[in-house]
């Protein structure tokens, strides 16, 4: 079982942090998080556009809620750091929309088992309400990422979200936020 994520509140906003270790090379993990082909399955994307450069545009329709997000690429340092804006207009689960920053940092971790990658995922500036649902939601997505990298069948996101809700007692029972 991969470790749980954490939520650090800051008034009306929160930061979510997950640390994962995948038994795959940095290049393989980068391809899964920073290319349209890699993102489609584990993040449940029906649209992925990435202008792969600082200042480039990123557009996604992703997650169980099929949220349409747009933003600018803030950091593009292949294969180590991807950071981008995640801007979503108002929807029922997020009545004021969201203007968050998503960051993925990859570090090589070679051990006796071969190449592994440590991944630090940080979602900043999520509203407090959204952040609570994103904890189990993002955890479920990162489990799907691991399965994709391993070549295993990806777990059903909604089922996994339901299993993880009890692990995150701050979740308030709102409609599940898709994590992306």
N, C-alpha and C positions, 0 to 999 in steps of 0.2 A: 504494500500500500504506500503510495506516495504521500509526502507530508501535506498537511492542511495549509491553506493560505491564511493570511492575517489581514485584518482591517484596522486601520488607524484613522480615527475620526478627527476632523479639524473643523468644528462648527457644522456648517451645512454640507460640507464635502468630506470625502474620505479617500484614502489611498489603500489599494489592495496589493499585496505582495505574495507571490508564490515562488518557491525554490524547488526546482525539479532536477533530476539527474536521469538522462536517457542514455542507454548503452548503444549510442550511435555517434558517428563523427559530427563535428561541428558543421561540416559542409552538408551532410544529410539533414540535420535539424534546420539549418538555415534555409535549405530548399523547401522544407515543409512549412516554414513560417513566413517566408518572404517572396514566394512565387505564387502566381495564380493556380498553377497545377498542384502545388503543395497544400494550399489553403482550402481548396474546394471541399475535400471530404471531411477532415477533422473539424473544420470551422463551419461546415454546412453552408458554404457560399454558393449562391446562384449567380452572383456577379462579383468579379474581382478585377480591378484595374489598379496597377501600381506603376507610377512613373518613377523608376528606381534611381532617385537622386535626391539630395537635400533640396527642399522646395518643390519637389514633384508632387503630383496629386495622387491620393489614394482614395478609392471608392469601393465600398463593399456592400453587398446585400448578404447578410450572414445571420447565423444562429437560428434557433427554433422560432424566434419572432420575426425572422426575415427583416431585420432592421437595416434600413438604408443609411449608411454613414459615409461622410466625406471628410476630407481634411488634407493637410499638407504633410509630407514626409519631413520630419524635423531632424532625424539622424539617420543616415544611411552609411553604415560602415561594415560592408560584407566581409566575412561572414560572422561578424561579432555583435553588432548593435543595429536594431531597427526600432525607431521611435516615430510615432505619427499621431496626428490629431484624430479623434473619433467624435465627430459632430453628428448628432441625430436630432431631427426635428421632433416636436411633441407627438407622442403616441400614448395610448391609455396607460401603459405601465410606467411611462416617463412623461408625465403631463407637461413638464417644462422643457423637455428634450434634454440632451446632454452635450457638454463640451469638455471632453476628457482627453487625456494623453495616455497612450498605450506604449509601453516600452518592453522589448525583449533583448536581454543581454546573454550571449553565449560564450562560454569559456571551455576550452579543451581540458579534459581530465583523463589522462592516460593512467591506467592502473593494470593490475595483473589480468584483468578480464578484457583488455584491449581498449580501443577508443571509446570514450564516453564524453558526454557534453553536459555541463552544468548550465541550467537555464534559470535566469532570474527574470520573472515577469512582474512588471509594476504597472498598475493602472492608477493614474492620478486624476484628481479633480472630478471624480464621480460624485453625484449627489448622494447624500447619506442613504436615502431610501433605495436608490438603485444599487448602491454598493452592497447592501445586505443580500439581495437576490443574486448579485454577480458572484459572491463568494462560492456558493455551491455550483453555480452555473459555469464559472470559469474552471473550477476544479474538474467538472465533468468534461469540459472541452480539452483540458490538458491530459486527461485520461484517454480521450479519443486520439489525441496527438501521439501519445505513447503507443497505442495499438496500431496506428497507421505506420509509424516508424518500424514497429516490430513485424509488420506484415500480417497482423491478426485482424479478425473481424472487429470493426469499430463498435463500441457499446452504444446502444440507443441512448441519445442524449437525455430525453425526458425521463426515462427509467433511471438512469444514473443520477440525474438531478434529484429525483425523488429519494433515492437511497442516501444521498449526501446531505439532504436538508437537516437530518438529525445531528450531523457532525458540526453544523453551524447554527447554534441556538439563537443568534441574532437575527436570523432570517424571519421575517414577519408574516409570511404566508401570502404575500402579494402574488400576482401572476408571475411565473418564473421569468426572470430576466435572462436573456440569451447569452450574456457574457461578451458579445461582440456586436 
